[in-house]
Amino acid sequence: MTGGATFQGTARRENRIMNRHHRSAAQASGIAAVLLALLAFAGCGKTEGVLIENERPFVELSAAPSPSDSVEYAVRLNWFGGDNDGVIVRYEYANDPPADGDTTWTATTSSEVTLLYPSKDPRDNPLPPFGSIVPSSDYHTFVIRAIDNEGAVSEPVSRSFTSWTVAPSTRITRPVPNNQQPVSTTPSITIEWQGNDPDGVLSQRPVKYKFKIVPGDVIDRRIRARS
């Protein structure tokens, strides 16, 4: 009986030891499962990133009159631009912007433009002979800027220069002029004239005419002052 009791006691101790091993293994498996679940949950979340500020695009003039240069009134201008973190969606240019405040911008996706600049300042010669070369000029400033896909605007680039042209000339063909004495006419009169624009772009015909009726002695005084 004593031997049987000893055998039973030994078996019970072995069973307790095995149960402890099973519980430890089960606990370890449970902890591992919880850790894997936490890692999976963390992986499903959003990753916080670093906000990078948008860089401004840039633009440069590649073909334009030299600063303070004097050029013919039909001026071709070229430019190029870039954006380190995006793309340029358009360019905007302006002519003769005011010193203060904004101006009117013209949008374009091209990289060149040909502009006809007004040149309205002729020499003080009110009645030049027909066909005379009378230079006329004006000072202008061209400004260009670039806009990227996020709306950022580049630093504007400008170029100032003088445009010139040859003023058109006109002559009266009816009634026939007379340098000796005034032409006598009836109260109703038809006046005809011709014009010439030596450096016209599309033709040598002036785009329009303007006339003014003045007393004859005013013309005489101007002719005497010129001679």
C-alpha positions, 0 to 999 in steps of 0.5 A, spaced: 500 500 500 505 504 501 508 503 494 502 504 491 501 511 494 508 513 493 506 512 485 500 516 485 503 522 489 509 522 483 504 521 478 500 527 481 506 532 481 508 530 474 501 532 472 501 539 475 508 540 472 505 538 465 499 543 466 504 549 468 507 548 462 501 548 458 498 554 461 505 557 460 505 555 453 498 558 452 500 564 455 506 565 451 501 564 445 496 569 447 501 574 448 504 573 441 497 574 438 496 580 442 502 583 439 501 581 432 494 584 432 497 591 435 502 591 430 497 590 424 492 595 427 498 600 427 500 598 420 493 600 418 493 607 421 495 613 417 503 615 417 504 622 419 508 626 413 512 632 413 509 638 410 514 641 404 512 648 402 511 649 395 517 653 391 515 659 387 517 658 379 522 662 375 522 665 369 527 668 365 528 672 358 532 669 353 531 674 347 529 681 348 532 688 347 538 690 351 536 694 357 535 701 355 536 699 347 533 703 342 529 698 337 524 698 331 517 698 334 515 691 332 518 687 338 519 680 339 520 677 346 522 670 348 522 667 355 523 660 358 521 658 365 521 652 370 518 649 377 522 645 381 516 641 385 511 642 379 509 645 373 508 651 370 501 652 367 501 659 364 505 665 363 502 672 364 505 679 361 504 686 361 506 692 358 508 699 361 505 697 368 504 703 373 509 704 379 504 703 384 498 698 384 497 692 379 496 692 372 492 688 366 496 682 365 495 678 359 495 670 360 499 665 355 502 658 354 506 660 349 514 662 350 514 668 345 510 674 343 511 679 338 508 686 340 507 693 336 509 698 341 506 705 340 512 710 338 508 717 338 513 722 340 516 725 333 520 731 332 518 738 333 516 738 325 509 740 324 509 740 317 514 736 314 515 735 306 511 729 303 516 723 304 520 726 309 523 721 314 521 723 321 523 718 326 518 717 332 519 714 339 517 712 346 520 709 352 516 702 354 517 696 359 515 689 358 514 685 364 513 677 364 511 672 370 510 665 371 504 661 375 505 654 377 500 648 378 499 650 385 498 658 384 504 660 386 507 666 382 514 667 380 518 673 381 517 678 375 522 679 370 522 686 366 526 689 361 525 697 359 527 700 352 525 705 347 521 703 341 522 707 334 518 708 328 518 712 322 512 717 322 507 716 316 507 722 311 501 725 308 499 730 302 493 733 299 491 732 292 485 735 291 485 741 291 491 742 288 496 745 293 499 752 291 505 755 294 504 762 291 497 763 293 491 760 297 487 756 293 480 759 292 474 754 293 466 754 293 463 753 300 462 746 299 469 743 297 471 736 297 478 734 299 482 728 298 489 726 300 494 720 300 499 717 305 505 713 306 507 709 312 514 707 310 515 702 315 508 699 316 508 692 318 502 689 313 502 695 308 505 702 307 498 705 307 497 708 314 491 705 318 487 711 319 488 719 318 486 725 322 484 732 320 483 739 323 481 745 319 485 751 322 485 758 319 490 759 313 495 764 317 496 759 322 499 754 317 503 760 314 506 762 321 508 755 321 511 755 314 515 761 316 518 758 322 520 752 319 524 756 313 
